[in-house]
Amino acid sequence: MFTLIVRLYCRYVAVGNEPYLTTYNGTYLRTTLPAMQNVQTALIKAGLGSQVKVTCPLNADVYESSNSFPSGGDFRANIHVYVSQLVKFLSDNGCPFTINIYPFISLYIDPNFPVEYAFFDGNATPLNDGGTIYTNMFDANHDTLVWALQKNGFGNVPIIIGEIGWPTDGDHNANAQLAQRFNQGFMQHISGGKGTPMRPGPVDAYLFSLIDEDAKSIQPGNFERHWGILTYDGLPKYMLNLGTTNSGSLVPARNVKYLERKWCVFKPNAKVDDPQIAPSMSYACGLADCTSLGYQTSCGGLDARGNISYAFNSYYQINNQLDDACKFSGLGTVTKSDPSTGTCRFGLMIQPYYGGAQRKHGYTRTALVLILFLWTIL
């Protein structure tokens, strides 16, 4: 049964993820292509070389423009030879060039980035590239890549958008309203099969992501744990029509079972100047997830006591509500009154699911990710 599912649904094998990212300082420049070649050889030996294609999702920083227009696009000078070799491999084997495009990241790192240019409403000041008009960043970024491919003799290599999306928390520009605006706008933008000015036709794209990842690295920013269109327990965050249901909206995960309705909070009689608060919060947030706390985030309106309670509860829930996970030097207490307020949701852990295994403790969300993935493709 598993083999059948793979043959029906597996179209690509992605080797690595954004290995040429500038922050890696060239660590994977010499190993990425050999790894792809090894996977290609294995697919051919398995008789799947014509059915399953090898690719490597790359970040949009592998190309740049010499004149700030798409027509000035070329591969980044310091990695030009490596990207060219990779693209030649893709071209020789009929494989797609996979690129991750994130207008949100551009807005996050550049305070002067024109906000409207990130969306698809047509409200942005148009960019005129020698008579070709661009009204959104996605088209312009995509066509910068097209120009780079053409300039290097690979104009016919197919392009896949491996990741595109908008986070809902962890930054003042990351919220459900903007995420809905972006993702719905993108779906409408590509649904007609119009494509981009340099690549007319259907766009092959994958929204990122299905579900939040509360253990993901936050080195790029706190928003990294909040890309999901669903919450950790499979609830839709906003209305989004993907064209897959009659209702035109997302379908929540069914039959999700939670642990007991209880939360860990800061003791009502404890003082906010207690010297154990800082180390306790640092410990809790270091091992759990406090990325919803901050300026203009979903829990940004909490007072000091609320912030402490949120941190304590995050640690408590991720440890399956163990009694010892709500101690915090005597500062924590368990309550059965939901401390959630407004947009700030205090999480409640889902019941562990281990199949035939008889484990009693451990991290619980992996099972839900698998269930939701299977629910999506079957």
Salt bridges, closest charged atoms under 4 A:
ASP61 OD1 - ARG76 NH1 3.72
ASP74 OD1 - HIS80 NE2 3.34
ASP92 OD2 - LYS88 NZ 2.76
GLU116 OE1 - ARG181 NH2 2.59
ASP121 OD2 - ARG181 NH2 2.52
ASP139 OD1 - HIS189 NE2 2.93
ASP143 OD1 - HIS142 ND1 3.12
ASP171 OD1 - HIS172 ND1 3.69
ASP204 OD2 - ARG11 NH2 3.71
ASP212 OD2 - HIS226 ND1 3.85
ASP212 OD1 - LYS237 NZ 2.67
ASP214 OD2 - ARG365 NH1 2.19
GLU224 OE1 - LYS216 NZ 2.94
ASP233 OD2 - ARG345 NH2 2.49
GLU260 OE1 - LYS262 NZ 3.64
GLU260 OE2 - LYS336 NZ 3.02
ASP289 OD1 - ARG225 NH1 3.03
